[in-house]
């Protein structure tokens, strides 16, 4: 019935998540409210870990891409479920440190790491730096020399695979702010340069072809291209790189029109390609990393809102105004992301009214969905927007000086706060 398996309808006709009545959650914790289902998150983590055991003999590890939702509790869960961590800023590193996450399992990404971030990452003994450009390589080596340290590094490579148009142009995709290009020889020259530096150790190659991908073939093609490059490095430089990070980008269900590929099916087909290419180049099968983020938490999350107004414009549209908006979910305003909206009070009713869900910000573009079908809405109803676990809280802002919502984790009918609701005092604490 729903795009999320953790959702159901109780005897009162109310939407439930993780066995909790969403109307009661809204009453107890207030709205807007982010809600995550712990069981769904842990089951997804375990599915990835088990797939590594099945298809790589345990020779690999999923890394939770924390940019989709970085908080202490998610770091703790990732560690408990035997995932590593992919971070992209000093703030995400700090969050992981505060959560007690083992730093040797952390990969540090980013196309413009600052000197301060690099020093901090070295101080906490980050596991691996994913180097994006030659300037960063030189800067990292210099800071390591100052600190008398050696950093394990990976290179982010642009494999030339267009995952969104399914046009597998091996010489394309050069126009990206991320990574080293293969087709210009830039990537190969970077490898040669890294081998001359005393304070970095090249352990891994990395690629990432996009996000919200519903096709396996682009991942297979990218893996083959990366193994070919590893073969070239072995043949021409005599160096065997033993680790390969194939990134993430696995799609999830936002609406019933989305058809994500089962993760195990992806893992199986890519592992076949990796093993075949390794054999072709007389390479050992590399230790494999992937970076699922959206797929770990996206479908496990919903956002609850209270309807505060309804405005019918004849022959135009009906606006339903909620107590949140682009400050807690900016994705529709940015790129018209599709979501499923449910009237949580009438989750047992068929959608029968077409509405535009409008936020409370002083901004005409502050919309959550346009012309979406829901069960008849009244002022005071609770609306649930589904599949908001990824890129909602992490992209939230204080525009119009609106405090960011709380987040609760639910499991087996129980709920606990994992991120407090911001107060007005929080908004001014850095003002002078």
C-alpha positions as CSV (number, residue, x, y, z in Angstrom):
1,X,0.0,0.0,0.0
2,X,2.9,2.4,0.9
3,X,6.3,3.0,-0.7
4,X,7.8,2.3,2.8
5,X,7.5,-1.2,4.3
6,X,7.7,0.2,7.8
7,X,4.4,2.0,7.3
8,X,0.9,0.7,8.1
9,X,-2.6,1.7,9.1
10,X,-4.1,1.0,12.5
11,X,-7.7,0.4,13.6
12,X,-8.4,4.1,13.8
13,X,-7.4,4.6,10.2
14,X,-4.2,6.5,11.2
15,X,-0.9,6.1,9.6
16,X,1.7,4.2,11.7
17,X,5.5,3.9,11.4
18,X,7.4,1.3,13.3
19,X,4.2,0.4,15.2
20,X,3.7,4.0,16.4
21,X,0.6,6.1,15.6
22,X,1.8,9.1,13.7
23,X,-0.9,11.3,15.2
24,X,0.3,10.4,18.7
25,X,3.9,11.1,17.7
26,X,2.8,14.5,16.4
27,X,1.0,15.2,19.6
28,X,3.8,14.1,21.9
29,X,6.8,15.6,20.0
30,X,5.2,18.4,18.0
31,X,5.5,19.1,14.3
32,X,7.2,19.4,12.0
33,X,8.8,16.1,13.0
34,X,11.3,13.8,11.3
35,X,10.6,10.2,12.1
36,X,13.0,7.3,11.4
37,X,12.3,3.5,11.7
38,X,15.2,1.8,13.3
39,X,14.3,-1.7,12.2
40,X,14.3,-0.6,8.5
41,X,17.7,1.1,8.8
42,X,19.3,-1.9,10.5
43,X,17.8,-4.4,8.1
44,X,19.2,-2.4,5.2
45,X,22.6,-2.2,6.8
46,X,22.6,-6.0,7.4
47,X,21.5,-6.7,3.8
48,X,24.6,-4.8,2.5
49,X,27.0,-6.5,5.0
50,X,25.5,-10.0,4.1
51,X,25.8,-9.3,0.4
52,X,29.6,-8.7,0.8
53,X,29.9,-12.1,2.6
54,X,27.9,-13.8,-0.1
55,X,29.5,-12.2,-3.3
56,X,33.0,-11.2,-2.1
57,X,33.6,-13.7,0.6
58,X,33.6,-10.9,3.1
59,X,36.4,-9.1,1.2
60,X,34.8,-5.7,1.4
61,X,32.7,-3.2,3.5
62,X,29.8,-0.8,2.9
63,X,30.5,2.7,4.0
64,X,27.5,4.7,5.2
65,X,27.5,8.0,3.3
66,X,26.8,10.3,6.2
67,X,26.1,13.4,4.0
68,X,22.5,12.1,3.6
69,X,22.0,12.2,7.4
70,X,24.7,12.9,9.8
71,X,24.0,12.6,13.5
72,X,25.5,10.7,16.5
73,X,22.8,8.0,16.5
74,X,23.2,7.1,12.8
75,X,27.0,6.9,13.4
76,X,26.4,4.5,16.3
77,X,24.0,2.3,14.3
78,X,26.4,2.2,11.4
79,X,29.2,1.0,13.7
80,X,27.0,-1.5,15.4
81,X,26.0,-3.0,12.1
82,X,29.6,-3.2,10.9
83,X,29.6,-0.4,8.3
84,X,32.4,2.1,7.8
85,X,31.7,5.8,7.3
86,X,32.0,8.2,4.3
87,X,32.4,11.8,5.5
88,X,32.7,15.0,3.5
89,X,33.5,17.7,6.0
90,X,35.2,18.5,9.3
91,X,31.8,18.7,10.9
92,X,30.9,15.2,9.8
93,X,34.2,13.9,11.2
94,X,33.6,15.7,14.5
95,X,30.1,14.1,14.7
96,X,31.6,10.7,14.2
97,X,34.3,11.3,16.8
98,X,31.7,12.4,19.3
99,X,29.7,9.3,18.6
100,X,32.8,7.1,19.3
101,X,33.0,5.9,15.7
102,X,36.3,4.1,14.9
103,X,38.3,6.5,12.8
104,X,40.2,3.7,10.9
105,X,36.8,2.9,9.2
106,X,36.3,6.4,7.9
107,X,36.9,7.7,4.4
108,X,37.2,11.5,4.0
109,X,35.8,12.9,0.7
110,X,35.5,16.4,-0.7
111,X,36.7,18.5,-3.6
112,X,38.1,21.3,-1.5
113,X,39.2,20.0,1.9
114,X,40.7,22.9,3.8
115,X,44.1,22.8,5.5
116,X,42.3,22.9,8.9
117,X,40.1,20.0,8.0
118,X,43.1,18.0,6.8
119,X,45.0,18.7,10.0
120,X,42.0,17.7,12.1
121,X,41.5,14.5,10.1
122,X,45.1,13.6,10.7
123,X,44.9,14.4,14.4
124,X,42.0,11.9,14.8
125,X,43.8,9.3,12.6
126,X,41.2,9.2,9.8
127,X,41.4,5.9,7.9
128,X,41.7,7.2,4.3
129,X,41.7,10.5,2.4
130,X,39.8,10.4,-0.9
131,X,42.0,12.8,-2.8
132,X,40.2,14.9,-5.5
133,X,42.9,16.9,-7.2
134,X,46.6,17.6,-7.4
135,X,46.5,20.6,-5.2
136,X,45.0,18.5,-2.4
137,X,47.6,15.8,-3.0
138,X,50.4,18.3,-2.5
139,X,48.7,20.0,0.4
140,X,48.1,16.7,2.2
141,X,51.7,15.5,1.6
142,X,53.0,18.8,3.0
143,X,50.9,18.8,6.1
144,X,51.7,15.1,6.7
145,X,55.4,16.0,6.5
146,X,54.9,18.8,9.1
147,X,53.2,16.3,11.4
148,X,55.6,13.4,10.7
149,X,52.7,11.3,9.5
150,X,51.8,9.2,6.4
151,X,48.3,9.3,5.1
152,X,46.6,6.4,3.3
153,X,44.9,7.8,0.2
154,X,42.4,7.0,-2.5
155,X,42.0,8.8,-5.8
156,X,38.5,9.8,-7.0
157,X,38.3,8.9,-10.7
158,X,35.8,10.0,-13.3
159,X,35.1,6.8,-15.2
160,X,33.1,8.4,-18.0
161,X,29.8,6.7,-17.3
162,X,26.6,8.7,-17.6
163,X,24.2,6.9,-15.3
164,X,21.2,9.1,-15.9
165,X,20.9,9.0,-19.6
166,X,22.2,5.4,-19.8
167,X,24.6,6.7,-22.5
168,X,27.8,4.9,-21.5
169,X,30.2,7.3,-23.1
170,X,33.6,6.2,-21.8
171,X,35.2,9.5,-22.9
172,X,32.5,11.7,-21.4
173,X,31.7,13.2,-18.1
174,X,34.8,15.4,-18.0
175,X,32.7,18.4,-16.9
176,X,32.5,17.7,-13.2
177,X,34.0,19.4,-10.2
178,X,34.9,16.1,-8.7
179,X,37.9,13.8,-9.4
180,X,40.6,13.0,-11.9
181,X,39.6,12.4,-15.6
182,X,40.7,9.1,-17.2
183,X,40.4,10.2,-20.9
184,X,42.9,13.1,-20.6
185,X,45.6,11.1,-18.8
186,X,45.1,13.2,-15.7
187,X,44.3,10.3,-13.5
188,X,47.3,8.3,-14.6
189,X,49.7,11.2,-14.1
190,X,48.2,11.7,-10.6
191,X,49.0,8.1,-9.7
192,X,52.6,8.6,-10.9
193,X,53.0,11.7,-8.9
194,X,51.6,10.1,-5.7
195,X,54.2,7.4,-6.0
196,X,56.9,10.0,-5.7
197,X,55.7,11.4,-2.4
198,X,57.0,10.2,0.9
199,X,54.0,11.0,3.1
200,X,51.1,9.6,1.3
201,X,50.4,5.9,0.4
202,X,48.0,5.2,-2.5
203,X,45.8,2.3,-1.4
204,X,42.6,2.7,-3.3
205,X,40.8,4.0,-6.4
206,X,37.3,5.5,-6.1
207,X,34.5,6.3,-8.5
208,X,30.9,7.6,-8.2
209,X,28.6,7.8,-11.2
210,X,25.6,9.6,-9.8
211,X,22.6,9.3,-7.5
212,X,19.1,7.8,-7.5
213,X,20.0,5.2,-10.2
214,X,17.6,2.5,-11.2
215,X,19.8,0.5,-13.6
216,X,22.5,-2.0,-12.8
217,X,24.4,-1.7,-16.1
218,X,26.1,1.7,-15.4
219,X,27.5,0.3,-12.2
220,X,28.8,-2.8,-14.0
221,X,30.4,-0.6,-16.7
222,X,32.0,1.7,-14.1
223,X,33.5,-1.3,-12.3
224,X,35.0,-2.7,-15.5
225,X,36.5,0.7,-16.4
226,X,38.1,1.0,-13.0
227,X,39.6,-2.5,-13.1
228,X,41.0,-1.7,-16.6
229,X,42.7,1.3,-15.1
230,X,44.0,-0.8,-12.2
231,X,45.4,-3.2,-14.8
232,X,47.1,-0.3,-16.7
233,X,48.7,0.9,-13.4
234,X,50.0,-2.6,-12.8
235,X,51.3,-3.1,-16.3
236,X,53.0,0.3,-16.8
237,X,54.0,1.2,-13.2
238,X,54.4,-2.2,-11.6
239,X,52.0,-1.2,-8.8
240,X,49.1,-3.2,-7.6
241,X,46.3,-1.2,-6.0
242,X,44.5,-3.5,-3.7
243,X,41.3,-1.6,-2.9
244,X,38.4,-0.3,-5.0
245,X,35.6,1.9,-3.9
246,X,32.6,1.8,-6.3
247,X,30.6,4.6,-4.7
248,X,26.9,4.7,-4.3
249,X,23.8,6.1,-5.9
250,X,21.3,3.3,-5.5
251,X,17.8,4.5,-6.1
252,X,14.9,4.3,-3.6
253,X,11.1,4.6,-3.8
254,X,9.8,8.1,-3.4
255,X,6.6,7.3,-5.3
256,X,5.0,4.2,-6.7
257,X,6.4,5.0,-10.1
258,X,10.0,4.4,-8.8
259,X,11.4,0.9,-9.4
260,X,14.6,0.5,-7.6
261,X,16.9,-2.5,-8.3
262,X,17.2,-4.9,-5.4
263,X,20.5,-4.2,-3.8
264,X,21.5,-7.9,-3.8
265,X,21.0,-8.1,-7.5
266,X,23.3,-5.1,-8.0
267,X,25.9,-6.7,-5.7
268,X,25.8,-10.0,-7.5
269,X,26.2,-8.6,-11.1
270,X,28.9,-6.1,-10.1
271,X,30.9,-8.8,-8.3
272,X,30.8,-11.0,-11.4
273,X,32.3,-8.1,-13.4
274,X,34.9,-7.3,-10.8
275,X,36.1,-10.9,-10.6
276,X,36.2,-11.3,-14.4
277,X,38.2,-8.1,-15.0
278,X,40.6,-8.9,-12.1
279,X,41.3,-12.3,-13.7
280,X,41.7,-10.7,-17.2
281,X,44.4,-8.3,-15.8
282,X,46.0,-10.9,-13.6
283,X,45.1,-8.9,-10.5
284,X,43.9,-10.1,-7.1
285,X,40.3,-9.4,-6.5
286,X,40.4,-6.0,-4.8
287,X,38.9,-5.2,-1.4
288,X,35.6,-3.6,-2.3
289,X,33.9,-0.6,-0.8
290,X,30.5,0.9,-1.7
291,X,28.9,4.0,-0.2
292,X,25.1,3.6,0.2
293,X,23.5,6.5,2.0
294,X,20.1,7.4,0.6
295,X,19.2,3.7,0.4
296,X,20.1,3.1,4.1
297,X,17.8,5.9,5.6
298,X,15.7,7.3,2.8
299,X,12.7,5.0,2.9
300,X,13.0,4.6,6.7
301,X,12.1,8.2,7.2
302,X,8.9,10.3,7.1
303,X,8.2,13.9,8.0
304,X,5.0,14.9,9.9
305,X,3.3,18.3,9.5
306,X,0.2,20.0,10.9
307,X,-2.2,21.6,8.4
308,X,-2.7,25.3,9.4
309,X,-4.7,26.6,6.4
310,X,-6.4,25.7,3.2
311,X,-6.9,28.1,0.3
312,X,-9.0,27.2,-2.7
313,X,-8.4,29.2,-5.9
314,X,-11.2,28.3,-8.3
315,X,-10.0,26.7,-11.6
316,X,-6.4,27.1,-10.5
317,X,-5.5,25.0,-7.4
318,X,-6.0,24.3,-3.8
319,X,-3.2,25.2,-1.4
320,X,-2.8,23.3,1.8
321,X,-0.4,25.2,4.2
322,X,1.8,23.2,6.6
323,X,3.9,24.3,9.6
324,X,7.1,23.4,7.8
325,X,8.4,23.7,4.3
326,X,11.7,24.4,2.5
327,X,13.5,24.9,5.8
328,X,13.1,21.2,6.5
329,X,12.8,19.8,3.0
330,X,14.3,22.0,0.3
331,X,14.5,19.3,-2.4
332,X,11.3,20.2,-4.2
333,X,12.2,23.9,-4.3
334,X,15.7,22.9,-5.6
335,X,14.8,20.3,-8.3
336,X,11.1,19.4,-8.1
337,X,11.7,16.1,-6.3
338,X,8.7,13.8,-6.3
339,X,7.3,12.7,-2.9
340,X,4.3,10.7,-1.7
341,X,2.0,12.7,0.6
342,X,-0.4,11.0,2.9
343,X,-3.2,12.4,5.2
344,X,-2.1,10.6,8.3
345,X,-5.6,11.1,9.9
346,X,-7.3,9.3,7.0
347,X,-4.6,6.8,5.9
348,X,-7.3,4.2,5.3
349,X,-9.1,6.4,2.8
350,X,-8.5,6.6,-0.9
351,X,-6.9,9.8,-2.1
352,X,-9.7,12.0,-3.5
353,X,-8.4,15.6,-3.5
354,X,-5.7,17.2,-5.5
355,X,-3.7,19.8,-3.5
356,X,-0.5,21.8,-3.5
357,X,1.3,21.4,-0.2
358,X,2.8,24.8,0.7
359,X,5.3,25.7,3.3
360,X,5.2,28.6,5.8
361,X,8.3,30.5,4.5
362,X,8.0,33.9,3.0
363,X,8.9,32.5,-0.4
364,X,6.5,31.7,-3.3
365,X,8.7,28.7,-4.2
366,X,8.3,27.2,-0.8
367,X,6.4,24.1,-1.8
368,X,6.6,20.4,-0.9
369,X,4.5,19.0,-3.7
370,X,2.2,20.4,-6.4
371,X,-1.0,18.9,-7.7
372,X,-0.7,15.7,-5.5
373,X,-3.6,13.5,-4.6
374,X,-4.4,13.0,-0.9
375,X,-7.5,12.0,1.2
376,X,-9.6,15.1,1.8
377,X,-7.6,17.6,3.9
378,X,-9.0,19.7,6.7
379,X,-7.3,22.3,8.9
380,X,-5.7,20.5,11.9
381,X,-5.0,17.3,10.0
382,X,-1.5,15.7,10.1
383,X,0.2,15.2,6.7
384,X,3.0,12.7,6.3
385,X,5.6,13.1,3.5
386,X,7.2,9.7,2.9
387,X,10.8,8.7,2.1
388,X,12.3,11.8,3.7
389,X,15.1,10.1,5.7
390,X,17.8,11.2,3.2
391,X,18.8,14.8,2.4
392,X,16.1,16.4,4.4
393,X,17.5,17.1,7.9
394,X,21.0,17.3,6.4
395,X,19.9,20.1,4.1
396,X,17.7,21.9,6.6
397,X,18.2,25.5,7.3
398,X,17.1,28.4,9.5
399,X,15.7,30.5,6.7
400,X,13.2,33.1,8.1
401,X,14.7,32.2,11.5
402,X,12.7,29.0,11.7
403,X,14.1,26.4,14.2
404,X,15.0,23.0,12.7
405,X,12.6,20.2,13.7
406,X,13.2,17.4,16.2
407,X,14.0,13.8,15.0
408,X,12.7,10.7,16.7
409,X,13.7,7.1,16.2
410,X,10.9,4.5,16.4
411,X,11.1,0.8,17.0
412,X,8.4,-1.8,18.0
413,X,5.9,0.9,19.0
414,X,8.4,3.0,21.1
415,X,9.8,6.4,20.2
416,X,12.9,8.3,21.4
417,X,14.3,11.6,20.5
418,X,17.7,11.4,18.7
419,X,17.9,15.1,17.7
420,X,16.3,17.8,19.8
421,X,14.1,20.5,18.3
422,X,15.9,23.8,18.0
423,X,14.7,26.6,20.2
424,X,14.6,30.4,19.5
425,X,17.6,30.7,21.9
426,X,19.5,28.3,19.6
427,X,18.9,30.7,16.7
428,X,20.6,33.6,18.4
429,X,23.3,31.7,20.4
430,X,26.1,32.9,18.0
431,X,24.8,36.4,17.6
432,X,26.9,39.1,19.1
